[in-house]
Amino acid sequence: MKERFPTTAKMQLAETPHARLLWWLPRVAFLMFVAAVVALLWFSEKTEQEKQHATLISDMLWLEQNLRFVLDHNEELLGRIDPQRIGLPDVFDTYARTLLTNSTGMYQVIWLDQHDRVRHMLPAPSGGVLVGEGDGALPTPALSRLAHSLGRPTYGTAYPIVQDDWQFEVHVPVFRGGHKAGTAVGIYSIRRLLDDSVPWWLAERYRIGITDQSGKPLGLRSKVDTAAAGSGYQIPFDPPGHGLALSAVPYQSPTPLADRLIAAALVLLALLMLTSLWALRRHVQRRLAAEAALQTEVAFRKALEDSVQTGLRVRDLQGKVTYVNPAFCRMVGWTAEELIGRLPPMPYWAEEYIDETRNMHARVLAGKAPSDGFEMKFRRRNGEMFDALIHEAPFIDSQGQHTGWMGSVVDITERKQTTELARQQEERLQASARLVSMGEMASSLAHELNQPLSAISSYLAGCRNLIATGTTCEEIDGALAKCQDQAQRAGRIIRRIYEFVRRHEPKSESCDLEALLTDLIGLIEADARRQHVRLVRDIAPDLPVIQADRILLGQAVLNLIKNGIESMRQTPEPERILTVRAFAAGQLVEIVVDDRGCGIPPGEAERLFEPFFTTKSEGLGVGLNICRSVVEAHLGRLWFEPNPAGGSIFHISLPARKP
């Protein structure tokens, strides 16, 4: 009990909009703060990356311009070679050495004459082999001819040389008097070009290299052993072109310690703040839950005491009233203010029974009240007497002390009156039930015996006619035999109806439904011909044998057929067709009687199976009621539906197996 109220209070708190807001607010604030810190760190990191990328682009553009300037300057110097002085001693060597020693990236200068033959070279080949010929012949005459045809410097494709280096050459055409005088060839080492042109501070930031079309590095410039990380930048290396690209990838730099300390401090402060708020919220929530539990408990007990219909009364050990609930006040007619604090005799004690009441009051205070309760007579404020059933129990306070007696008072006046009235009604009902049974039996006999008696009368009239015409005794004997059969059939109907009324259950026996329906149609066929009604028999072969009372079930079906014939009195003769169908439907056998009569009005359909309700002027209103009782006694169901062609369709559904 103690655990239920706080739980109920928490549920009530959680159901209020303010409580739901208090429940969600710290959680949403925590998530928002974490998201803000993460977003701040991510934005800072993103900004730093964008800044580094912008610096990378700027540095690469500067490097690209610097390399272009070096290559263009070298082209200009190579083009200044004087063909007339090139043959003088040491002139070519001096000029070429100046080019090679100015950190231009070239490591060899060659002079080709107008026939593209090598005339001068610095440094000279060692061992009769040109520099670089270990991997390819230099220079390329076709490239020299292309440069003269274009009239401008032309760069060749990069090719490998010894020591895992790559090189490319530039052919600068030299003209004299508008004619080809020769070609100055400068051979660059990619590794040397990068070492001479890329400053040290740039090499410490990025891994700079020159790659071919497939991304294979042909040369690298790096001052740091740390592996590169992050996204790089690449621009075309033109000249010399031919798919070469200048690429740079920044090195992974450690996050500054100050940034890490600031982020950690933010997270730590956030956790401390949220922990404090959470603890404060838990404390406030517990207090609110305790207050709500107290309010709920008081309200629950008050509602419980006010809602019960049993009167509650508390008296102390001296018999003074200390508490009464509203039900007790309504019962006796005095208010709680008038009763609380009163000592015996009480205003609701009946003077006629004052001695008995005092004695019982003394027994209660002595703790000798009957454990199963006791009855007393009380008087209401308006003078009305009523019977009260009282149960007394010790009243224990919160300290576990016995401080008085708790009594529950129930007004049993109406209950006692109802019990007495029920006893009287039961006696009258037993007498009436015998009369009703006799009336039902008489009505059933009068209704059900009408057909066999009519048949007997018809057969006797036929016998008289046969006697009058002088017919032989054999024919008369046949008619009398049929009369005897109908009389026996009437006797069987009386006996079975009596047993059905007496036992309220049919006699269960094996019944061939096809034979039963054939006999019924043969019995009613003469009456149908007299009323110009055509009977149609539609009985499925191999119908299952059912368990039924053959006489009662046959009489029920016969009633439906007879009602169908009578309903077609106003139907034109060609349309007077009554169909009797029988077929198996799963675990059920269904009998259908289909007529083309006047039908059943919608207002009378609901009362059709009520006893003594009839639409015929001469009817008793028990036929369909008896039919339904018989079918239901066989655990079946009887219902009807309108015939789309006019008239009514009655259905009897019976279980195919033994009920």
Buried (B, 14 or more C-beta within 10 A) or exposed (E): EEEEBBEBBBEBBEEEEEBEEBBEEBEEEBEEBBEEBEEEBEEEEEEBEEEBBEEBEEBBEEBBEBBEEBBEEBBEBBBEBEBEEBEEEEBBBEBBBEBBEBEBBBBBBBBBBBEBEBEBBBEEBEEEEBBBBEEEEBBBBEBBBBBBEEEEBBBBBBBBBEEEBBBBBBBBBBEEEEEBBBBBBBBBBBBBBBBBBBEEEBBEBBBBBBBBEEEEEBBBBBBEEEEBEEEBBBBEBBBBEBBBBBBBBBBEEEEEEEEEEBBEEBBEEBEEEBEEBEEEBEEEBEEBBEEBBEEBBEEEEEEEBEEBEBBBBBBBEEBBBBBBBBBBBEBBBBEEEBBEEBEBEBEBBBEEBEEEBEEBBEBBBEEEBEEEBBEBBBBBEEEEEBBBBBBBEEBEEEEEEEBBBBBBBBBBBEEEEEEEEEEEEEEEEEEEEEEEEEEBBEBBBEBBBEBBEEBBEBBEEBBEEBEEEEBEEEEBEBBBEBBEBBBEBBEEBBEBBEBBBEEEEBBBEEBBBBEBBBBBBEBBEEBBEEEBBEBEBEBEEEBEEBBBBBBBBBBBBBBBBBBBBBBBEEBEEEEBBBBBBBBBEEEBBBBBBBBBBBBBEEEEBEEBBBBEBBBEEEBBBBBBBBBBBBBEBBBBBBEBEEBEEBBBBBBBBBBBEEE
